[in-house]
Amino acid sequence: MIKPYGAGEAMKKIQKTFRRILFEVIEMGLSSHRAARLFDHFMVGLIVLNVMAVMLDTIPALDAEYGPAFLGFEIFSLGIFTVEYLLRIWVAVEHRAQPEAPGKGRFRLKFMTSPLMVIDFIAIAPSLLFAVGVDLRLLRIFRLLRLFKLMRYSPALASLGSVLYAERRALLATLIIGLGLASFSATVMYNLERNVQPQAFGTIPDALWWALATLTTVGYGDVVPLTAWGRLFGGVVMIFGVCVYALPVGIIASGFANEIHQRDFVIRWGLVANVPLFKGLDAGVIRDIARNLSSRVVEKGYVAATKGSRADKMYLIVSGKVVQRNGGDSIVLEEGGFFGAKSLMEKTTYTANYVTASKCHLFILDGSEFHHLLDENPDLKQRIKDSYRQMPHEDFGQADLPEDI
């Protein structure tokens, strides 16, 4: 017996569809999704305004005149952040391959303990105390933690967090070295200066203040050595300070650069693998292609190549449209298309003009790298030739191939 499709099933289907739409807007951060872009911009603006409000609220004149407005804005922001937090928990199951599979409750609980969700909770939980009469002025420090919510909307901040976590052992080692050097410097300076300046170097903890200010190159100047040996040792500490405290900067900078390059390569590899020309190629070949591609985003009307100019690049269209113009004929190349390959193979000039018909994301392969890849991968060369023969245009038959696309 076929069970009738009732109103309950219809509501569940609508609910699932709505949940998926919300998931794509607030969780996926899809740059091509207009609603997602608007949501991200709104949340970033609201976070920045919250930080500004916390600072301006400390000015007595503004607090006296606009105190109720500040409070109203805080309540409004708290409501938005709370709704956002609850919606993220509701749509969390969309992260799973099968959202409706058993165990949705356990998955949501686990999702709530993720770092970004913990930050979201900290951003709203303390402010809820105003409902029980706690003065909001005591919660300014917690409200400023909302600034960390920007990590959700900034890939660069997220990457920096990943770098700090990945390099935690190296950073801990530099911290130990720095503290050890500071303790050693304070002990030596205590013995050199304690008789001359008992008020500044009378104890090792007192001397530690000088050591930290000197090693970090801050140099407040409130405590300085007076003896010749003290000044000589102080100069040595300054030199070591520059070296030691430059270590964490170098570690973070190097890790951040590697993280950015790795993420960019992964994205590029995925895009190259989805280009029809390269689908099915060995992963190693795709890796070699992705490594040699340069990425460029151009606006509508950009001239990528001109007729008669030396062919020195091959272009892959990741997104957008490019028009090939040869005399009175025009051909539109769309996402997944490419041009310049045949002219490069024959080492001739471009025989058409290529102009972007919309905003385009292009991958560009330099001519020297192109020939190197063809020499190393004969299958790729044959695949490019076959692609020209299979072009749907009436002039693209095997007996009369165009000079270029």
Secondary structure by P-SEA (a helix, b strand, c coil): ccccccaaaaaaaaaaaaaaaaaaaccccccccaaaaaaaaaaaaaaaaaaaaaaaaacaaaaaacaaaaaaaaaaaaaaaaaaaaaaaaacccccccccccaaaaaaaaaaacaaaaaaaaacccccccccccccccccccccccccccccccaaaaaaaaaaaaaaaaaaaaaaaaaaaaaaaaaaaaaacccccccccccaaaaaaaaaaaaacccccccccccaaaaaaaaaaaaaaaaaaaaaaaaaaaaaaaaaaaaaaaaaaaaaaaccccccccaaaaaaaaaabbbbbbccccccccccccccbbbbbcbbbbbbbcccbbbbbccccccaaaaaaacccccbbbbbcccbbbbbbcaaaaaaaaaacaaaaaaaaaaaaaccccccccccccccc
